[in-house]
């Protein structure tokens, strides 16, 4: 009986560690996505102010917009594994 209890404790510890790693990965992804979005918007503003063709600004702004749309779609329809 003690062996089963130890195995269950071990399994819980491993599952807890896996959940903590998943939370860390999610936070990292959110930070990287935010930095990319702000960089694209900033670069778009810079190109608009320096007189670059308007297509460049639109392309730079579309990167974060498409990322948000993709995230919303995936949240609504999670991938089946």
C-alpha positions in Angstrom: 0.0 0.0 0.0 2.9 2.4 0.9 4.4 1.8 -2.6 1.2 2.9 -4.3 1.0 6.0 -2.1 4.6 6.9 -3.0 3.9 6.4 -6.7 0.9 8.6 -6.5 2.9 11.3 -4.7 5.6 11.1 -7.4 3.0 11.3 -10.2 1.5 14.4 -8.6 4.9 16.0 -8.3 5.6 15.4 -12.0 2.2 16.7 -13.1 2.7 19.8 -10.9 6.1 20.4 -12.5 4.7 20.0 -16.0 1.9 22.5 -15.2 4.4 25.0 -13.9 6.5 24.6 -17.1 3.4 25.1 -19.2 2.5 28.3 -17.4 6.1 29.6 -17.8 5.9 28.9 -21.6 2.6 30.6 -21.9 3.9 33.7 -20.1 7.0 33.7 -22.3 4.9 33.5 -25.4 2.7 36.4 -24.3 5.7 38.6 -23.6 7.3 37.8 -26.9 4.0 38.4 -28.8 3.6 41.7 -27.0 7.1 42.8 -27.9 6.6 41.8 -31.5 3.3 43.6 -31.7 4.7 46.8 -30.2 7.8 46.7 -32.4 5.7 46.3 -35.5 3.4 49.2 -34.6 6.4 51.4 -33.7 8.1 50.5 -37.0 4.9 51.2 -38.8 4.7 54.7 -37.2 8.4 55.3 -38.1 7.9 54.4 -41.7 4.8 56.5 -42.0 6.7 59.5 -40.5 9.7 59.1 -42.7 7.7 59.0 -45.9 8.0 55.4 -46.8 5.3 53.9 -49.1 2.0 53.4 -47.3 2.1 49.7 -48.1 5.1 49.2 -45.8 3.1 50.7 -42.8 0.1 48.5 -43.6 2.2 45.4 -43.9 3.9 46.1 -40.5 0.5 46.7 -38.8 -1.0 43.6 -40.3 1.5 41.3 -38.5 0.1 41.9 -35.0 -3.5 42.2 -36.2 -3.2 38.7 -37.9 -1.6 37.3 -34.8 -4.6 38.5 -32.7 -7.1 37.1 -35.2 -5.3 33.8 -35.1 -5.2 33.7 -31.3 -9.0 34.4 -31.2 -9.8 31.7 -33.7 -7.6 29.1 -31.9 -9.2 30.0 -28.6 -12.6 29.4 -30.1 -11.6 26.2 -31.9 -8.7 24.5 -30.0 -6.6 22.1 -32.0 -7.5 18.4 -31.6 -4.7 16.2 -30.5 
